Amino acid sequence: MAWFLGLGIAGIVLLVLSLVFDGVLEGVFRGALDGLFDGLLSLPVVAGFLSMFGFSGAIVLGGTGLGAGAATGVGVAAGVVAGWLTWKFSRALMRDQTDTTPRQEDLVGTAGSVVTAIPADGYGEVLLRLAGHPVKLAARSAVPVARGAEIWVEAPLSSTSVAVRPVER
């Protein structure tokens, strides 16, 4: 039983190492195997197999009284299932795409409101929504705009300021 527990603990240690040294095993086999196993030899998959093999074998050996052969068989089956599930889950996570990061140019045409009045050819502050988040920026306008007025963004001036015009009603 000590061998099975040792393998289970080694799998947990390998899993911790996979979190610290992400992609090391893939890099070792990349040139020689060139995607032959398509991530099946990644550290999380090997760690999942090894820990499930060890702990399942220890449970069967200690809890049922069956021999080492049965414990090894059950451990291998459980390890293969755990490794396959880890592989499928990691592939699904790697395919997950996020939205692009919003840029200043994305503000053009956005409606907002004036927080601090904007004098003619001077600066004030506006509150806009960028990707659903409120953004407070410095704003410049050719005409004076009162506090609370609705505005449209015409162009970005810098990373923290925009050119605006009041909305005509």
Buried (B, 14 or more C-beta within 10 A) or exposed (E): EEBBBEBBBBBBEBBEBBEEEEEEBBEEBEEEEEEEEEBBBBBBBBBBBBBBBBBBBBBBBEEEEEEBEBBBBBBBEBBBBBBBEBBEEBEEEEEEEEEEEEEBEBBEEBEBBBBBBBEEEEEBBBBBEBEEEEBEBBBBBEEBBEEEBBBBBBEBBEEEBBBBBBEEE
